[in-house]
Amino acid sequence: MAAKEASKNSPKGESKATAQQKSRGTRQLKKEVVDLRTLLIHCAQAVAADDRLLASELIKKIRQHSSRDGECCQRLAFYFVNGLEARLAGTGSQLFHKMLAKRISEDDVLKVYNFYLTVCPFNRASYTFANQTFMETSAGHSRVHIVDFGVCTGFQWPSLIQLFGEQGVPPRLRITGIEVPRPGFSPLENIERAGKLLADYANMYKVPFQYQGIYSRYEDIQIEDLNIDEDEVLIINCMYQMKNLGDETVAMNSARDRVLKIMRRMNPKVFIFGILNGSYSSPFFVTCFKELLFHYSSLFDMLDMSAPRDNEERKLLEGGMLGREILNIVACEGADRIERPETYQQWQARCHKAGFEQLPLDPAIMKLVLWMKKEFYHEDFVADEDNGWLLQGWKGRVLYALSKWKVNESCADQ
């Protein structure tokens, strides 16, 4: 009897009990994950059918099991149920604009940016792709003009300035940064601040530098305001911004096509294009919701595997960016819905239609991105190539895509 008691109280006995508890916990967790996703889809179906009683019951049940500080699926459910409740109540646009109106401190922006660079390769790979293209395109030229659609904080440009500075005689670099009006931000103030910081950085590396900030919707850009000079190599850069432009569900003559045609008329030597790959722009709510759930499940799983659950920067990213996007897509319609991603295949068709010709992906860039991913990031990040696009994702799901284009001279000016 004493031996049995000793066995029960031994480290080995505790290990077995712990293992059994963990096994039960894992099975329970897996069941909860499946249940939460199923509940969310059932709730979306009830909201779409305007079955308010059933939807309210499901929302209450989901809230009991969701948490912004919990495990991956609980966090995901927390933000999705917020969107469903807002859609049911008809308060989606009001809540979204309230979230947009909250000013994000510069410190928090920098913290989230550095956190994102550390835990996932998407931005770093994008900048590597762009910088290699800039260096190749500008080789042998003394003046370079980059028009950046979506300059925001200007975080993309210090690494390029450094590369130019390491050359014997760096080219004269001119950046035109375009930022759109957004509630909760001071775009004019932001782009001016970005210009000053970049000018200081260029001075440090002795790169001749000029900056112009433009505060405008992309579709309202006037080419003459860009001061394009034929003696400069013109490169257009647009990283992950086009998803916020209206598509054909907003207007038949979509803002996307109009902006691409403006870019074509600018006649750049190269157009560098990064997109968020998504297929949740269906006009049918339940179809859209299911695809949206799969997409953001990948993002939340990626963060869960890459950072501790109590990490403050992770919480800022999930709540301040991902949660806001989910609310916008689930609860807003018409012009109020600004998150409208498309697949890279759809963007490829749009670019061809606008009069661009796709350039091949450099195998050296692909090799460098694969090396970077393997050396510094989780093994479940993926990078691949398809039809000239550099694809990035998580566990086989494509989340982002990069490509480069030139003007198709055989097409008449659009």
C-alpha positions in Angstrom: 0.0 0.0 0.0 2.8 2.4 1.0 4.6 1.5 -2.3 1.4 2.4 -4.2 1.1 5.7 -2.3 4.7 6.5 -3.0 4.2 5.7 -6.7 1.2 8.1 -6.8 3.2 10.8 -5.1 6.4 10.2 -7.2 7.5 12.6 -10.0 6.8 9.8 -12.4 3.3 9.5 -11.1 2.8 13.2 -11.4 4.1 13.1 -15.0 1.6 10.5 -16.0 -1.3 12.5 -14.5 -0.1 15.6 -16.1 0.2 13.9 -19.4 -3.4 12.6 -19.1 -4.6 16.1 -18.2 -2.8 17.6 -21.1 -4.2 14.9 -23.4 -7.7 15.7 -22.2 -7.0 19.4 -22.5 -5.8 19.0 -26.0 -8.9 17.0 -27.0 -11.1 19.6 -25.3 -9.3 22.5 -27.0 -9.6 20.9 -30.4 -13.3 20.4 -29.8 -13.7 24.0 -28.7 -11.9 25.2 -31.8 -14.2 23.3 -34.0 -17.3 24.4 -32.0 -16.4 28.1 -32.0 -15.9 28.1 -35.8 -19.1 26.2 -36.3 -20.9 28.5 -34.0 -19.6 31.6 -35.8 -20.8 30.2 -39.2 -24.2 29.3 -37.8 -24.4 32.8 -36.3 -23.5 34.4 -39.6 -26.3 32.3 -41.3 -28.8 33.4 -38.7 -27.8 37.1 -39.1 -28.1 36.8 -42.9 -31.5 35.3 -42.5 -32.5 38.0 -40.0 -33.3 35.3 -37.5 -32.6 37.7 -34.6 -33.6 35.4 -31.8 -31.3 32.6 -32.9 -28.5 35.0 -33.8 -28.7 36.6 -30.3 -28.5 33.2 -28.6 -25.5 32.2 -30.6 -23.8 35.5 -30.0 -24.3 35.0 -26.3 -22.9 31.5 -26.4 -19.8 32.6 -28.5 -19.1 35.4 -26.0 -19.0 32.9 -23.2 -16.1 31.0 -24.9 -14.2 33.9 -26.6 -11.5 36.1 -25.2 -9.1 38.7 -26.5 -6.4 37.2 -24.2 -7.2 33.5 -24.8 -5.9 31.0 -27.2 -5.9 31.5 -30.9 -9.5 30.5 -31.7 -10.9 32.3 -28.7 -9.2 35.5 -29.8 -10.5 35.0 -33.4 -14.0 34.5 -32.1 -13.8 37.6 -29.9 -13.3 39.9 -32.9 -15.7 38.0 -35.2 -18.6 38.0 -32.8 -18.1 41.8 -32.3 -18.7 42.1 -36.0 -21.7 39.9 -36.1 -23.3 41.7 -33.2 -22.7 45.1 -34.8 -24.2 43.8 -38.1 -27.2 42.5 -36.4 -27.7 45.8 -34.5 -27.0 47.9 -37.6 -24.2 49.8 -35.8 -21.2 48.5 -37.9 -20.4 51.8 -39.6 -20.7 53.8 -36.4 -18.4 51.5 -34.5 -15.9 51.3 -37.3 -15.6 55.1 -37.6 -15.3 55.3 -33.8 -12.3 52.9 -34.0 -10.8 54.8 -36.8 -11.1 58.1 -34.8 -8.9 56.7 -32.0 -5.4 58.2 -32.5 -2.6 55.6 -32.4 0.5 56.9 -30.7 3.7 57.0 -32.6 5.3 54.8 -30.0 2.7 52.1 -30.5 3.0 52.3 -34.3 6.7 51.7 -34.0 6.3 48.9 -31.5 3.8 47.1 -33.7 5.9 47.6 -36.8 9.1 46.2 -35.1 7.0 43.3 -33.6 5.6 42.4 -37.0 9.1 42.5 -38.6 10.4 40.2 -35.9 7.6 37.5 -36.0 6.8 37.3 -39.7 8.8 37.7 -42.9 6.2 39.4 -45.0 7.3 43.1 -44.8 11.0 42.2 -44.8 10.6 40.0 -47.9 8.5 42.8 -49.6 11.2 45.4 -49.0 13.9 43.0 -50.2 11.9 42.3 -53.4 11.3 46.1 -53.9 14.9 47.1 -53.1 16.4 44.6 -55.6 14.1 45.9 -58.3 15.0 49.5 -57.4 18.7 48.8 -57.6 18.4 47.0 -60.9 16.2 49.6 -62.5 18.2 52.6 -61.4 21.7 51.1 -62.3 23.6 53.5 -64.5 21.2 56.4 -63.8 22.0 59.5 -61.9 18.4 60.5 -61.0 15.6 58.3 -59.6 12.0 59.3 -58.9 9.8 57.0 -56.8 6.1 57.6 -56.5 4.9 55.8 -53.5 1.1 55.1 -53.3 0.7 54.7 -49.5 3.8 56.2 -48.0 2.3 56.2 -44.5 5.3 56.4 -42.1 7.9 55.9 -44.7 9.3 52.8 -43.0 10.0 51.1 -46.3 12.7 53.6 -47.5 15.6 53.8 -45.0 17.0 50.4 -46.2 16.9 51.7 -49.9 18.6 55.0 -48.9 21.3 53.0 -47.2 21.8 50.8 -50.3 22.2 53.9 -52.4 24.5 55.5 -49.9 26.8 52.4 -50.1 27.4 53.1 -53.8 30.4 55.1 -54.8 28.3 57.9 -56.3 24.6 57.5 -55.2 21.9 58.8 -57.5 19.8 61.8 -56.7 16.7 60.3 -55.1 13.3 61.9 -55.2 10.3 60.3 -53.4 6.7 61.5 -53.9 4.7 60.1 -51.0 0.9 59.9 -51.5 -1.4 59.3 -48.5 -5.2 59.2 -48.6 -7.6 61.0 -46.1 -8.4 58.8 -43.2 -10.4 59.5 -40.0 -8.2 59.2 -36.9 -5.0 60.1 -38.7 -3.4 63.3 -39.8 -2.1 62.2 -43.2 -0.6 65.6 -44.1 1.2 65.7 -40.8 2.3 62.1 -41.1 3.7 62.4 -44.7 5.5 65.6 -43.8 7.0 64.0 -40.7 8.0 61.0 -42.9 9.7 63.3 -45.4 11.7 65.0 -42.6 12.9 61.7 -41.2 13.8 60.4 -44.6 15.7 63.6 -45.4 17.7 63.2 -42.2 18.4 59.6 -43.1 19.5 60.5 -46.6 21.8 63.2 -45.2 23.4 60.6 -42.9 24.2 58.4 -45.9 25.1 61.4 -48.2 22.3 60.6 -50.7 21.0 63.7 -52.5 17.3 63.7 -51.6 14.1 65.5 -52.3 10.7 64.7 -50.9 7.1 65.7 -51.8 4.0 64.7 -49.9 0.6 64.6 -51.5 -2.6 64.2 -49.5 -5.2 62.8 -51.9 -7.4 59.9 -52.9 -5.5 57.8 -55.4 -8.2 58.1 -58.1 -8.1 61.9 -57.8 -4.3 62.2 -58.4 -3.4 64.7 -61.2 -0.3 63.6 -63.0 0.9 67.2 -63.4 1.1 67.4 -59.6 3.7 64.7 -59.6 6.2 66.9 -61.4 7.5 64.0 -63.5 10.8 64.7 -65.2 11.9 62.7 -68.3 15.5 62.9 -67.1 14.6 60.8 -64.1 14.0 57.1 -63.9 10.4 56.8 -62.7 9.3 53.9 -60.5 5.9 53.4 -59.0 5.6 51.6 -55.7 2.3 50.4 -54.3 2.5 48.0 -51.3 -0.8 46.5 -50.0 -2.9 49.6 -50.4 -5.2 48.8 -53.4 -7.5 46.6 -51.2 -9.0 49.8 -49.9 -10.2 51.1 -53.3 -13.7 50.5 -54.4 -14.4 47.7 -56.8 -17.4 47.0 -59.1 -19.7 46.3 -56.2 -19.3 50.0 -55.3 -19.2 51.5 -58.8 -19.2 50.0 -62.2 -16.2 52.2 -63.2 -14.2 50.9 -60.3 -11.6 53.1 -58.5 -9.1 50.2 -58.9 -9.2 50.3 -62.7 -9.1 54.1 -62.7 -6.0 54.2 -60.5 -4.2 51.6 -62.6 -4.9 53.6 -65.7 -3.5 56.7 -64.0 -0.3 54.7 -63.2 -0.1 53.6 -66.8 -0.3 57.2 -68.1 2.5 58.1 -65.8 4.7 55.8 -68.0 7.0 54.3 -65.3 10.0 52.2 -66.1 8.8 49.8 -63.5 5.7 49.4 -61.3 6.2 47.4 -58.1 2.9 46.0 -56.9 2.2 44.2 -53.6 -1.3 42.9 -52.7 -3.1 41.2 -49.9 -4.5 38.0 -51.4 -8.1 37.4 -50.4 -11.3 36.2 -51.9 -13.8 37.4 -49.4 -15.4 40.2 -51.4 -18.4 38.1 -52.4 -21.7 40.1 -52.3 -23.2 37.0 -50.5 -22.6 37.5 -46.8 -22.3 33.9 -45.7 -19.9 33.0 -48.5 -17.8 36.1 -47.7 -17.9 35.3 -44.0 -16.7 31.7 -44.4 -13.7 32.8 -46.6 -13.0 35.6 -44.2 -12.9 33.2 -41.2 -10.5 30.9 -43.0 -8.2 33.9 -43.9 -8.0 35.4 -40.5 -7.7 32.0 -38.9 -4.4 31.7 -40.6 -3.3 35.2 -39.4 -4.3 34.5 -35.8 -2.7 31.0 -35.9 0.5 32.6 -37.3 0.7 35.1 -34.4 -0.1 32.4 -31.9 2.8 30.2 -33.1 5.2 33.2 -33.3 4.6 35.2 -30.1 3.5 34.7 -26.5 -0.2 35.3 -25.7 0.6 38.0 -23.2 2.7 40.0 -25.7 1.5 43.6 -25.7 2.5 44.3 -29.3 0.6 41.2 -30.4 -2.5 42.5 -28.6 -2.1 45.9 -30.3 -1.8 44.3 -33.7 -4.8 42.0 -33.2 -7.1 44.6 -31.7 -5.9 47.7 -33.5 -5.5 46.3 -37.0 -6.9 42.8 -37.5 -10.0 43.4 -35.2 -10.8 46.6 -37.0 -10.5 45.0 -40.4 -12.8 42.1 -39.3 -15.4 44.6 -38.0 -15.3 46.5 -41.3 -15.8 43.5 -43.5 -18.4 41.7 -41.3 -20.5 44.7 -40.2 -20.2 47.4 -43.0 -21.6 47.6 -46.5 -21.4 49.9 -49.5 -18.9 52.7 -49.4 -18.4 52.2 -45.6 -16.7 48.9 -46.3 -13.1 49.8 -47.2 -11.5 46.3 -46.9 -12.0 44.6 -50.3 -9.1 42.4 -51.2 -8.9 40.4 -54.4 -6.7 37.4 -55.4 -3.5 37.9 -57.2 -5.0 36.3 -60.3 -7.7 39.0 -60.3 -5.1 41.8 -60.0 -3.1 40.2 -62.7 -6.1 40.5 -65.1 -6.7 44.1 -64.0 -3.0 45.1 -64.6 -3.1 43.6 -68.1 -6.3 45.3 -68.9 -4.9 48.7 -67.8 -2.0 48.3 -70.2 0.8 46.8 -68.2 3.1 43.9 -69.1 4.3 41.6 -66.3 8.0 41.2 -65.7 9.5 37.8 -64.7 10.4 37.1 -61.1 14.1 37.1 -60.6 15.2 33.6 -59.3 17.9 35.3 -57.1 15.2 37.3 -55.2 13.2 34.1 -54.7 16.3 32.3 -53.4 17.0 35.2 -51.0 13.5 35.3 -49.6 13.5 31.5 -49.0 16.8 31.8 -47.2 15.5 34.6 -45.0 12.4 32.7 -44.1 14.4 29.5 -43.2 17.0 31.4 -41.2 14.8 33.8 -39.1 11.2 32.7 -39.1 8.9 29.8 -38.2 9.0 26.8 -40.5 5.3 27.1 -41.3 5.8 30.3 -43.3 5.8 29.6 -47.0 7.1 31.4 -50.1 6.5 30.3 -53.6 6.3 31.5 -57.2 3.3 31.4 -59.5 3.1 33.0 -62.9 5.5 35.8 -62.1 4.2 36.5 -58.6 6.2 36.0 -55.4 3.7 34.4 -53.0 3.9 34.5 -49.2 1.7 32.7 -46.7 1.2 30.5 -43.8 0.7 26.7 -43.8 0.0 26.7 -47.5 -2.5 29.6 -47.6 -1.4 32.5 -49.7 -1.7 35.8 -47.8 0.4 38.2 -49.8 1.7 38.4 -53.4 4.3 40.6 -55.1 4.9 41.4 -58.7 6.6 43.9 -61.0 5.3 45.4 -64.3 6.3 47.7 -67.1 4.2 49.6 -69.6 3.0 47.5 -72.5 4.0 49.7 -75.4 1.7 47.8 -77.8 -1.3 49.1 -75.9 -2.7 52.5 -76.8 -2.6 55.1 -73.9 -5.5 54.4 -71.7 
